[in-house]
Amino acid sequence: MRRPVFIAEQARNASGPLGRLIAFVMARETWGDNLAAIDALNLQTTDHVLDIGCGHGRALGELARRAPSGRIAGADPSELMVEIAVQRNRDLVRARRVDVAHAGVESLPYDDAAFDKALCVHGVYFWRELEPSFAEIARVLKPGGRVALVFRTSRSKATAAFPSEVYRFWSLSEVEQAMARAGLARAIAHDVDETQRPIGITGTRLDSSGHS
């Protein structure tokens, strides 16, 4: 069954009481995909990690647990989701181990080469353009840094349930090519059954000489 547009809009930019309910549901529905992305990053204890489109912020606590000597940041375009993520991780925020910014992927409020790792789970559907978004991710990653994505491609049988007015499902090749043009090379599809499940991709930030 196709989701109503107003529900889809809440997934893109949550607000109000309905947005809080959506955050509650998403924290459970997408948890396995968040763990898959985190696993793909092969985190080290001192890593600085950015969760792009962090939403409800449940993954921020797991990232902090796996990188106890690192820095964990989240960014989300929804003011409500930022509020929820901060509240969920209030002890870590107070301890300055986690911070959450109100920002979209196209303009991340971080210095160049600030992070060792980054992830984005089910967020690419809402990006206006792929290449500028990946270029911004590449900018904040250190050379050799890794990004992990989880998303449904245009071949997924589930796409019919999501209104095209809100969601854009990119092809796997579109994503991989945009990553490569942005300097995120060696993208690997970890689950290639695009029709049935979300897939996972990792890419590595190249240095100025083209090496990871």
HULIN-V578962 format. One line per field, one symbol per residue. ss: DSSP state (~ for helix, > for strand, _ for the rest). phi: phi as a letter, one per 40 degrees, with the letter a starting at -180 (. if undefined). psi: psi as a letter, one per 20 degrees, with the letter a starting at -180 (. if undefined). A space follows every 10 residues. Layout:
BEGIN
ss: ???
phi: ???
psi: ???
END
This chain:
BEGIN
ss: ____~~~~~~ ~~___~~~~~ ~~~~~~~~~_ ~~~~~~~~~~ _______>>> >>_____~~~ ~~~~~~____ >>>>>>__~~ ~~~~~~~~_~ ~~~~___>>> >>________ ____>>>>>> >__~~~___~ ~~~~~~~~~~ >>>>>>>>>> >_____~~~~ ~_________ _~~~~~~~~~ ~__>>>>>>_ ________>> >>>>>_____ __
phi: .cccdccccc ccacagdccc ccccccdccb ccccccccdc cfcbcbccbb bcgcfcgccc ccccccbcbb bbbbbacccc ccdcccccbd cccccgcbbb bcacccaccb cdfcbcaaaa bfbccbccac cccccccdcc ccdgcbbbbb accccccccc cbcccbcbcc cdcdcccccc ccgbbgcbcc accccbbcbb bbbbcccccg bc
psi: ppqqhhghhh hgnqqahhhh ggggghhghj ghhghggghi ilqqhjqppp oplicijhhh hhghhimija ppqqpqiphg hgggggghkh ghghjkipqp qnqrhimplq rqkhqhqqqo okihhjpgqg ghghhhghgi qqpiqqppqp rpriipiihh ippihgppoq qghgggghgg hjknrlppoh ojmhhhrqrp qqqppqahjj q.
END
